């Protein structure tokens, strides 16, 4: 019996060089963003906010809550699908008629850059700013926020 393992390895390596990985990276990254939507809660917060604006306060607590949970779970499911199928085409976003390919935030909040020395322009003087804890839902505290 012949050992076909070296041939299989050569075919896999040649295939990876021939196809590239830029689109795979984009699909996998988009999928990871969507998988962590359940932790981030941006879709939920946006749905609750939009329900208050269009339906009033009564529409936010009941239907807005349920719609927010549904949209969060749907976006998480899309993310799982994109992560699992990242190596295989098609590489474009899925369900773009209902969901934005990029992460969503409520209209009243857009996250800024993280307050970290990696992004700071004045690292040596100690005076730089940015979001302190953008990973915490609802955190809007910024250092040196100048409008």
Secondary structure, 3 states (H helix, E strand, C coil): CCCCHHHHHHHHHHHHHHHCCHHHHHHHHHHHHHHCHHHHCHHHHHHHHHHHHHHCHHHHHHHHHHHHHHHHHHHHHHHHHHHHCCCCCCCCCCCCCCCCCCCCCCCCCCCCCECCCCCCCCCCCCCCCEECCCCCCCCCCEECCCC
